[in-house]
């Protein structure tokens, strides 16, 4: 295989990319493992259905650090392994997209979960149940597996770009199909994330505004209540004094 077909990275670029990738793996893998271990071993975290979404998101990030980054690094060091196609070529070209789908859909579900927790606090436990969350997580991973095994290799055109030295999705003349896939796997999840987070921020802002304005209203109500109590006390005290005076002075014919 000649170098006109396979893009060969300069040695200094390979060394820089290796250092950056190893640094990212060293940071990401222990942190994700510790967070995942904390969620799994904590009884209170296991009891919350929303923790399942966080565990799924952390696991996807861990797979990116353990599988995707080393595969892309191997693609840079040994471009001849992916330039001619094969299983490794399709895996490198679709693995990141598959985990990206899982992460975006999980983030969308987390956004919906947090929005419902803020908006419908009393109905939250009945809406967000453990079975429903598990079903959503299973759906996201099945969705990603379909993209990795069916949609990526057979529906979307994936080729090796010898100019960039990487394999990925090629934007061919199937515009309608690519727009549909982009909407399903990108625009819709991000739209859900943005809308739910904006609505959640709006509800939190209104809630905080009520909390801030509540002491002012309470102070006004307290002043009004004190005024009413003072008037009632004066009326009662005047009536009581009148009754005592009448009791004392009535034998003398004064009242």
N, C-alpha and C positions, 0 to 999 in steps of 0.2 A: 504494500500500500504506500503510495507516494504522499508527500507532504502537501501537494496541491488539493488533495481530497480531505485529508485530516488536518485540522487546525492544531498546530503545535504551539503551546504557550511558551513564552520566554522563561528562562530559568528563574529570574528574579520574581516574576509574577507568580510562578508556581510556589516558590518559597513563601511569598507574602500570603497567598491564599491558604497554604497549609497552616501557617502560623495563626491566621485569623480563625480558620475553621476549628483547629484544635483548641484554641482559646474559648470559642463559643461552646464547644462540646464539654470542655472541662467546667465551664460555668453552668451550663444548662442542665446537664445530666444529674449532678448531685442535688441541685436545687429542686428540680422536678420530682426526683425520687423522694426527697425529704418531705415535700409538700404532699405528694401522693400518699406516703406512709402516714403522715399526720391525719389526713382525711380518713384513711381506711381504718386506723387504729382508734380514732376518737369515737366514742359511743354517741355523743351528741351530734357529731357531723354525720354519722351513718343514719341517724334518725331523721334528718332533714332530707326530703326528696331533692331539693335543689343542689345538695352536695354531689349527687350522681352526675349532674351536668358538669360541675367543676372537675370531678374526677375524670370524666371523659375528655374534657379540654386539656387537662394536664397530661393525660396519657397520649393524646395526639401530639402535644408539644414534645414529649419525651421520645416518641417515634421519629419525629423530625430530627431531633438531635442525634439519635442513635443510628437511624437508617438513611434518611434522606441526605443529610449533610455529608456523611462519609461516601455515599454513592456519587454525589455530585463532585466531591473531591477526587474520587477515583476516575471520574469522567475527565477531569482536568489533567490528572497525571498520566492516565492511559487512554487517550482519545480513540485509539484503535479498537477499544472494546465496544464502543457504541457507534462508530462511524458506519459499520457494515450492517446495522440492524441486529436483530436477535432479541432474546428475552430480556437481557440486561438493558438494551436500548429502550424498549417499551417501558420497562420498570422505571428507569431514570426519567423518562419523558412524562410519566403519568403519576409517579408516587407523590411528588410534592403537591400536584393539583388535587389528588385524592384526599390527602390530609388537610389541605387547605379548605376543601369542601366541608370536611368534618368540623374544623375549627370555626368556620364562618356560620354554619348552621347551628352549632352549639352555642356560639355567642348570641345568635338571634334568639335561641330558646332561653338563654340566661336573661336577655333583655326583657323578653315577655314575662318571665318569672318574676323579675324584680319590679316590673311595672304593675303586675297583679298584686304583688305583696304590698305595694304602696297604695294602689287605688282601692282594692277590695280586701282589706285586712281581715274582715270578719268571715268572708267566703273563701279566703285563700286556701285554707286546709282542705276544703271540699273540692276546689278546682284543681289544685296542683297535688295530685296523689302520687304515691310511689310507682304504681303500675303505669300511669300515664308518662311519667318521666322516663322510666325504663324503656317504654315503647318508643319514645322520641329518640333516645340515645341509640337504640338498636337500629332505628330507621336511618339515622345519620351515618352510622358505620356501614350499613348495607348500601346506602347511596354512594359512599366513597368506594366500596368494593366494586360496585357496578361500573363506576367511572374507571377504576384501575384495570378491570378485566374485560369490559365490553365497550363502554363508550369511548374510552381513550384509544385503544388499539384499533378498533374496527369502525368507529363512527367519525372520529376526528382524525385529521391527517397530522401525523407526528413525523417529523424529519430531523435529520442532523444538519445543523447550520455550520458549515465549515468556516464561515467568516467569524462567527462568534465562538465556535468550538463548543457548542452545547446542542442538545436535542430538546425539542419542545413542539408546541402546537404551531402549525402553519395555517395562516389565514388564507384559505383558497377561495374559490368562487362560490362556495356553498354559504352564502351570506345569511339566508334565513335560518339555517341550522345553527350557525355560529351565534347569531343574535339570540336564538331561543336558548341555547346552552348558557350563554353569558347572562341572560335574564334569570334562568333557574338557579344557576350556581353562584351568581355574583350580585346582580342588581336586587333581586328579591330579598336575600338574606341581609344585605347591607341596608336596604330600605326599612326592613323590620327593625334592625338595630337602631337606626337613626330615629325613626318615628317613636319607638318605645322609650328610648332614652330621653327624647325631647318631652314626651308626655310625662314621664316619671319626674323629670326636673321641674316641669310646670306644677305638678301636684305637690312636690316637696316645697316649692316656693310658696304656694298657697298655704300649705300647712304651717310653714315657718312664719308666714305673715299673720296667720290667726294666733299663733303662740305669742308673737310680739305684741299684737293688738289686744290680746286678752287681758293683761294687767291694766291697761288704760281703761278698758270697758269695766273691769272689776272695780277700779278706783272710783269711776263715775257712779256705778251702781251702789257702791258702799256709801258714798256721800249722800245719794238719794235715800238710801235705807236709813242712814243716820238722821237725816232731816225728818223723815216720816216718823221714826221712833221718838225723836224729840217732840214733835207736835203731838203725837199720841200720849206721850208721858205728861206733857203740859196739860192737855185736856183731862187726862185721868187724875192728875194731881189737883187741878182746879176743882173737879167734881168731888174729889175726896175731901178737900178742905171745906167745900160748901156743905157737904153732908155732916162733917164734924161740927161746923159752926151752927148748923140748924139743930143738931142734937143738943148742943150746950145751951143755946139761947132760946130755944122754943118754950121751956117752962116759964120764962120770964116774959113771954109774949112779944119778944123782939123779932122773931122770925116766924 
